[in-house]
Structures are given as structure tokens and as C-alpha cells.
């Protein structure tokens, strides 16, 4: 790669140049390792989520989403650790020597440092999800596919990497077919099978409306040119990845008049919030979302409890008593 980064350089390709700079600045080996850890994790997340990865394309919203995801999976303190390391990276990129982007264009200017207790995570409202689904009316391939994807996200809270990794073969309907089919609509409880980190298999229940939407998609998929690829979700050029899914969600959001930011991870936040609103046991919430650490659930529980506290204060009507 060129010695000087440009705005079109993928951020993951900066590791060697940044390490050389940090060494020249006399940074400790442990500090350099921490910086490299952040860069590797951020770059891997961008690829898994289908986000753009060049310096010019990465914006504050993308960085904020990653930090929230880190807080979801680990802790707010860990998100703060990565925030500070990214701030160091962008200080280098905007320096007079590098000038990959202008200081005024740094996305870190619009990213707030995470707190030890992460801030509330916005979830979709029911009206927003309904608005997106209304744009999927019809019997065409894309209408059926997109409705099935949105409903599957809404009912399972799965990650986009898990969704795009689902397999489908019509002639392998039983559960004992690893690598062949991950969709089981004929069980008393319809299921999809996800593969988590470390090879762990996670069976996720799906609701009846999602099951019907999946069935409608599978029927129209059967005559698709790429039906034999083995991937559940296909498009004009074959299997679709995380980037295509997120672009579809944004398009459906715009068509439905959704003004808040639309991306796949918000469905995960939405499911966690809905389950807690219905007072589902936290252990069950963790099981459904594939978490082994109940602290992940606590992050959403604090948001839900705050909303309940505000609602209770409004009902009390203290302000109107005097």
C-alpha cells in the first residue's frame, strides 16, 4: 500500500503504517498492541456488518453503532477503551503529515465518548416497523424477500451476519443437517438455526407471521435463477451479504417515511426492549438473543426501567397539583 493514506484507503490496511508511526513516536509496546486491537476489531466489524470501510466513507453514525455493539457484547468501559484508541487513529489521519482527511471532516468530532454505563439505545417503534413492512406489499420476489427479512429480524433480533449466513435446501428439512438447511417451519415451534462464535449452534424461535412470510418467500425463491446456491437469501447476482441487506433496510425505511436511522442492529435492540417491556425473565431474554452474560441484558433493562419510571412520573401528575 502507499506510504501515505488517502481518503479511499480501507481503514483495515492502515495497520502497518500506523504501527510505524506509533513506534516513531516512542509509544510503549502495550499501547501499540491496544491500538492495533481496536483497528482489527473495528475493521472486522465493518466487514461483518456490510458497512463501507474506506476513510472517506466511515461516518460518525457507523462508529457510534460499533461502540454501542461493543458495549452490548462486553461493557461500556470496553467501548470507551476503543473510542479513545479510534480518536488516536483519527488524530494521526488528520495530522499535517498525513492529511488523509481534514480535521473538520473527522467523524470522531460527532462521536460522544461512551460512559461506563452505556446510554439508552434507540429501538424501532411498532409504527416504524409497520411502515417498512407496508412497502413490501405485493407478490413479487423482492417484496416477499424483503418482508421475510424484516419480519425475521423483528422476531429474532439476530445479527445481520447471522441472517446472511443462513443456508437453505428444500430436501433437507430435519434438524440433523448441519450446513444444509437452517430453516425449520414445520415444527410446532418454527425455528431458524444460527452459528455463533466458536461454532456454537443456536436455535431461535420465530413468530407465526414471520413463518408465513418465510414460507411466501421460499415459494417464490424456488423459481429464482440462484435457488440452487444453498444460501437462503439471494438476489439478481446470487447470495446477498450484509451490505446489501442494510442497503435494502435503509431503502425500505426511506420509502416508508421512517426518519430515524435504519440499520439491522436496531432490530436486536428492539427485540430485547420488547421482551423486557413484557417482563420476560432476563435469563430467557439472554437465551433468545444468544448471550451467555446477563450483563448484556442489564444494559437494555436499565433503558426499559428508565422509560417505566418516566411513565410513572407522568401518571402521578405531580406537576399539576399546584
C-alpha positions in Angstrom: 0.0 0.0 0.0 1.2 3.6 -0.4 3.1 5.1 2.4 0.6 7.9 2.8 -3.1 7.0 3.4 -5.7 8.6 1.2 -9.4 9.0 1.8 -10.0 6.0 -0.4 -7.8 3.7 1.7 -9.6 0.9 3.5 -9.1 1.5 7.2 -8.0 -2.1 7.8 -5.0 -1.5 5.6 -3.6 1.1 7.9 -2.2 -1.2 10.5 1.4 -1.3 9.3 1.7 2.4 8.6 0.1 3.4 11.9 2.3 0.9 13.8 5.4 2.5 12.3 4.2 6.0 13.2 3.4 4.9 16.8 6.9 3.4 17.1 8.5 6.5 15.8 6.5 8.5 18.4 8.0 6.3 21.1 4.8 4.7 22.2 5.0 1.7 24.5 4.6 -1.8 23.0 1.5 -2.4 25.1 -0.1 0.8 23.9 0.7 -0.1 20.3 -0.9 -3.5 20.8 -4.1 -1.9 22.1 -4.3 0.4 19.2 -3.9 -2.5 16.8 -6.5 -4.5 18.6 -9.1 -1.7 18.1 -8.2 -1.3 14.5 -8.6 -5.1 13.8 -11.9 -5.4 15.7 -13.4 -2.3 14.0 -12.3 -3.4 10.6 -13.7 -6.9 11.1 -17.0 -5.5 12.3 -17.3 -3.2 9.3 -16.9 -6.3 7.0 -19.3 -8.4 9.0 -22.0 -5.7 9.1 -21.5 -4.8 5.4 -20.5 -1.2 6.1 -18.2 0.9 3.9 -14.6 0.6 5.0 -12.7 3.5 3.4 -11.6 6.5 5.4 -13.9 8.8 3.5 -17.0 6.6 3.8 -16.9 5.8 7.5 -19.1 8.4 9.3 -19.9 9.1 12.9 -23.1 7.0 12.8 -21.1 3.9 11.8 -18.6 4.4 14.6 -21.3 5.0 17.1 -23.1 1.8 16.1 -19.9 -0.1 16.6 -19.3 1.3 20.0 -22.8 0.5 21.1 -22.4 -3.0 19.7 -19.1 -3.3 21.8 -21.0 -2.1 24.9 -23.8 -4.6 24.1 -21.4 -7.6 23.8 -18.9 -6.6 26.5 -19.0 -3.5 28.7 -19.3 0.3 28.4 -15.8 0.6 29.7 -14.5 -1.5 26.8 -16.4 0.7 24.4 -14.7 3.7 26.0 -11.3 2.0 25.5 -11.9 1.5 21.8 -13.3 5.1 21.5 -10.1 6.5 22.8 -8.0 4.4 20.5 -10.0 5.4 17.5 -9.6 9.0 18.5 -5.9 8.5 18.4 -6.1 6.9 14.9 -8.1 9.8 13.5 -5.7 12.3 15.1 -3.0 10.7 13.1 -5.1 10.6 9.9 -5.9 14.3 10.2 -2.4 15.4 11.1 -0.5 17.8 9.0 1.9 15.0 7.9 -0.9 12.6 6.8 -3.8 14.8 5.8 -5.9 11.8 4.7 -8.9 13.9 5.6 -9.3 17.4 7.0 -9.6 17.8 10.7 -13.1 19.3 10.2 -14.1 16.1 8.4 -13.1 13.7 11.2 -16.1 11.6 12.2 -14.8 11.5 15.7 -15.9 15.1 16.2 -19.5 13.9 16.2 -19.0 10.7 18.3 -19.6 11.0 22.1 -17.3 9.1 24.4 -19.2 6.1 25.8 -19.9 6.2 29.5 -19.2 3.3 31.9 -23.0 2.8 31.8 -23.9 3.0 28.1 -26.6 5.5 27.0 -30.1 4.4 26.1 -30.2 2.5 22.8 -32.9 3.6 20.5 -35.2 0.8 19.3 -37.7 0.9 16.5 -41.3 1.8 17.3 -44.0 -0.5 16.1 -45.2 2.2 13.7 -41.7 2.4 12.1 -41.6 -1.4 11.6 -45.1 -1.4 10.2 -44.2 1.4 7.8 -41.3 -0.6 6.4 -43.5 -3.7 6.1 -46.1 -1.7 4.2 -43.5 -1.0 1.5 -43.2 -4.8 0.9 -46.8 -5.4 -0.2 -47.1 -7.5 -3.4 -46.3 -10.9 -4.7 -43.0 -10.1 -6.5 -39.7 -11.7 -5.5 -38.2 -8.6 -3.8 -41.4 -7.8 -1.9 -41.6 -11.3 -0.4 -37.9 -11.5 0.3 -37.7 -8.1 2.0 -40.8 -8.7 4.1 -39.4 -12.0 5.2 -36.0 -10.4 6.2 -37.7 -7.6 8.1 -40.0 -9.9 10.0 -37.2 -12.4 10.8 -35.1 -9.5 12.2 -38.0 -8.3 14.2 -38.9 -11.7 15.7 -35.4 -13.0 16.4 -33.1 -10.0 16.9 -30.4 -11.8 15.0 -27.3 -10.1 13.8 -27.0 -9.4 10.0 -24.0 -11.7 9.7 -26.1 -14.5 11.2 -29.0 -13.7 8.8 -26.9 -13.7 5.7 -25.1 -16.9 6.7 -28.4 -18.9 6.8 -28.5 -21.9 4.5 -31.5 -23.5 2.7 -32.0 -26.7 0.9 -35.6 -27.8 0.4 -34.8 -31.5 0.5 -33.1 -31.3 4.0 -36.0 -30.4 6.3 -34.7 -32.1 9.5 -32.6 -30.6 12.3 -29.8 -33.0 11.8 -28.4 -31.4 8.7 -25.6 -29.0 9.6 -24.5 -26.9 6.7 -27.5 -27.8 4.6 -30.7 -26.1 5.9 -31.2 -23.7 8.7 -35.0 -23.1 8.3 -37.5 -25.3 10.1 -41.0 -24.0 9.5 -42.9 -27.3 10.1 -42.0 -27.7 13.7 -44.7 -27.0 16.3 -42.4 -24.0 17.1 -40.9 -22.7 13.9 -37.1 -22.3 14.2 -34.0 -21.0 12.5 -30.5 -22.2 13.3 -27.7 -19.7 13.8 -24.0 -20.4 14.2 -22.4 -18.3 16.9 -18.7 -17.6 17.5 -16.8 -20.7 18.5 -19.0 -22.9 16.4 -21.9 -22.9 18.9 -25.3 -23.7 17.4 -28.2 -21.5 18.5 -31.8 -22.4 17.7 -34.1 -19.3 17.6 -37.9 -19.4 17.7 -39.7 -17.3 15.1 -43.3 -16.0 15.3 -46.2 -17.2 13.2 -46.3 -14.1 11.0 -42.5 -14.4 10.3 -43.0 -18.1 9.5 -45.8 -17.2 6.9 -43.6 -14.5 5.4 -40.7 -17.0 5.2 -43.0 -19.6 3.5 -44.1 -17.0 0.9 -40.5 -16.1 0.2 -39.4 -19.7 -0.1 -42.2 -20.4 -2.7 -41.1 -17.6 -4.9 -37.4 -18.4 -4.3 -37.9 -21.9 -5.7 -38.1 -20.5 -9.3 -35.2 -18.0 -8.8 -32.2 -18.3 -11.0 -29.9 -18.7 -8.0 -32.2 -21.0 -6.0 -29.5 -23.8 -6.1 -26.8 -21.8 -4.4 -27.5 -23.1 -0.9 -27.8 -19.6 0.5 -31.2 -18.7 1.9 -31.2 -15.1 0.8 -30.5 -14.4 -2.9 -30.6 -11.5 -5.3 -30.0 -10.9 -9.0 -26.4 -11.8 -8.8 -26.6 -14.7 -6.3 -26.4 -14.8 -2.4 -26.6 -11.4 -0.8 -24.4 -10.1 2.0 -24.7 -7.8 5.0 -24.1 -4.7 2.9 -27.0 -5.5 0.5 -29.3 -6.3 3.5 -28.5 -3.0 5.2 -29.0 -1.1 2.0 -32.4 -2.7 1.5 -33.4 -1.8 5.0 -32.4 1.8 4.5 -34.4 1.9 1.2 -37.5 0.4 2.8 -37.1 2.9 5.6 -37.0 5.9 3.2 -40.0 4.5 1.3 -41.9 4.1 4.5 -41.1 7.6 5.7 -39.0 6.4 8.7 -37.0 9.5 9.7 -34.8 7.8 12.4 -31.7 5.9 11.3 -32.4 2.4 9.9 -29.9 -0.4 10.3 -30.0 -4.1 11.1 -28.7 -3.9 14.7 -31.6 -1.8 15.8 -33.8 -4.8 15.5 -31.7 -6.6 18.1 -32.2 -3.7 20.4 -35.9 -3.6 19.6 -36.4 -7.3 20.5 -34.5 -7.0 23.7 -36.5 -4.0 24.7 -39.9 -5.5 23.8 -39.2 -8.7 25.7 -38.2 -6.7 28.8 -41.3 -4.5 28.4 -43.4 -7.6 28.6 -41.4 -8.6 31.8 -39.9 -11.7 30.2 -37.3 -13.2 32.6 -33.8 -11.9 31.9 -32.4 -15.4 31.6 -34.9 -16.1 28.8 -34.0 -12.9 27.1 -30.3 -13.8 27.1 -31.2 -17.3 25.8 -33.2 -16.0 22.9 -30.6 -13.4 21.8 -27.7 -15.9 22.2 -26.0 -14.1 25.1 -24.1 -16.0 27.8 -23.6 -13.0 30.0 -26.6 -11.5 31.7 -24.9 -8.1 31.9 -25.8 -7.7 28.2 -29.5 -7.9 29.2 -28.9 -5.4 32.1 -27.9 -2.7 29.5 -31.4 -2.9 28.0 -33.2 -3.5 31.3 -31.9 -0.1 32.5 -33.3 1.6 29.4 -36.7 -0.1 29.9 -36.8 0.7 33.7 -36.0 4.4 32.9 -38.9 4.6 30.5 -41.2 3.0 33.1 -40.0 5.5 35.7 -40.8 8.4 33.3 -44.2 7.0 32.5 -45.0 6.5 36.2 -44.0 10.1 37.0 -46.2 11.3 34.2 -49.2 9.3 35.6 -48.6 10.7 39.1 -49.3 14.2 37.7 -47.3 15.9 40.5 -46.7 19.0 38.3 -50.4 19.7 38.0 -51.1 19.6 41.8 -50.0 23.2 42.5 
